[in-house]
Amino acid sequence: MLTTTHITPRQVVARTARGERVTFVDARDERLLASSPWQIAGAVRAQLATLVHDANGLARDAAVVVYGQHAGEFHVPGVAARLKSLGFAEVRVLQGGLDAWTRHDLAVERRAAPADP
């Protein structure tokens, strides 16, 4: 079984300040996603059911940080573990999720509106 490790918002900022590449994966469930128009700046949306397809938008040479809205989303570690099984070398879960990120006043952006069917 693959285990996932956590990373704090401050650790992410420290890594990017050193010039390391980090890619964010927004793995919030649909209900929580619908309740907030915000995402971490540059995040790629990914869901467990469509992860193989969603992972095509991720850089293979960057650390991948997966996040939910808060620490209690049980599926977020599953998304991270699946990314590791797809061959991403370094995958971490953002400790405290988007809530912790915004508490530190770190960069967020408006999510793009979903396309009409």
Order of alpha helices (4+ residues) and beta strands (2+ residues): beta-alpha-beta-alpha-beta-beta-alpha-beta-alpha-beta-alpha-beta
